[in-house]
């Protein structure tokens, strides 16, 4: 027969409590410790990932897969940008897209009511759209155009996509192009 040793309740030897005598407050450490995000500063720009694609390139041994990410960034006070990032991992691709969006940011000239001054149209690739002010109607827009206008802090506008293209990257770049025309025209 095998000898069974009686189990003792020695708290210093149990795996969950090793080193507990060295920590202040005993077993769980001091209360009110580090909360997630407590000392992390709020980022300057809000962002929204609008498209993640797995793309492949063909090499001698087969296919190599990577990720392509389209990201919108803005501060809701008139600055907005579109970024594209490609990497082998989605988190790296998102970080690259964020840097690209910040680098390619534009400033939208807003009126006192956070609207736009006049109607603008733009075309990028096969995507065409029109944006016009619409006092006291709120934002009437769809797809990537709506997200860009929200991140830019634009209110009371009506945006119409005039093409059949559903490509989010081209729609967002056409929106940025239209909003950048606002600053050049007066």
NORPEFEN-V672532 format. One record per residue. N is the residue number from 1. SS is DSSP state (helix for helix, strand for strand, loop for the rest). Layout:
n & ss
N & SS
N & SS
//
This chain:
n & ss
1 & loop
2 & loop
3 & loop
4 & loop
5 & loop
6 & loop
7 & loop
8 & loop
9 & loop
10 & loop
11 & loop
12 & loop
13 & loop
14 & loop
15 & helix
16 & helix
17 & helix
18 & loop
19 & loop
20 & helix
21 & helix
22 & helix
23 & loop
24 & loop
25 & loop
26 & helix
27 & helix
28 & helix
29 & loop
30 & loop
31 & loop
32 & loop
33 & loop
34 & loop
35 & loop
36 & loop
37 & loop
38 & loop
39 & loop
40 & loop
41 & loop
42 & loop
43 & loop
44 & loop
45 & loop
46 & strand
47 & strand
48 & strand
49 & strand
50 & strand
51 & strand
52 & strand
53 & strand
54 & strand
55 & strand
56 & strand
57 & strand
58 & strand
59 & strand
60 & loop
61 & loop
62 & strand
63 & strand
64 & strand
65 & strand
66 & strand
67 & strand
68 & strand
69 & strand
70 & strand
71 & strand
72 & strand
73 & strand
74 & strand
75 & loop
76 & loop
77 & loop
78 & loop
79 & strand
80 & strand
81 & strand
82 & strand
83 & strand
84 & strand
85 & strand
86 & strand
87 & strand
88 & loop
89 & loop
90 & helix
91 & helix
92 & helix
93 & helix
94 & helix
95 & helix
96 & helix
97 & helix
98 & helix
99 & helix
100 & helix
101 & helix
102 & helix
103 & helix
104 & loop
105 & loop
106 & strand
107 & strand
108 & loop
109 & loop
110 & loop
111 & loop
112 & loop
113 & loop
114 & loop
115 & loop
116 & loop
117 & loop
118 & loop
119 & loop
120 & strand
121 & strand
122 & strand
123 & strand
124 & strand
125 & loop
126 & loop
127 & strand
128 & strand
129 & strand
130 & strand
131 & strand
132 & strand
133 & strand
134 & loop
135 & loop
136 & loop
137 & loop
138 & loop
139 & strand
140 & strand
141 & loop
142 & loop
143 & helix
144 & helix
145 & helix
146 & helix
147 & helix
148 & helix
149 & helix
150 & helix
151 & helix
152 & helix
153 & loop
154 & loop
155 & loop
156 & loop
157 & strand
158 & strand
159 & strand
160 & strand
161 & strand
162 & loop
163 & loop
164 & loop
165 & loop
166 & loop
167 & loop
168 & helix
169 & helix
170 & helix
171 & helix
172 & helix
173 & helix
174 & helix
175 & helix
176 & helix
177 & helix
178 & helix
179 & helix
180 & helix
181 & helix
182 & helix
183 & helix
184 & helix
185 & loop
186 & loop
//
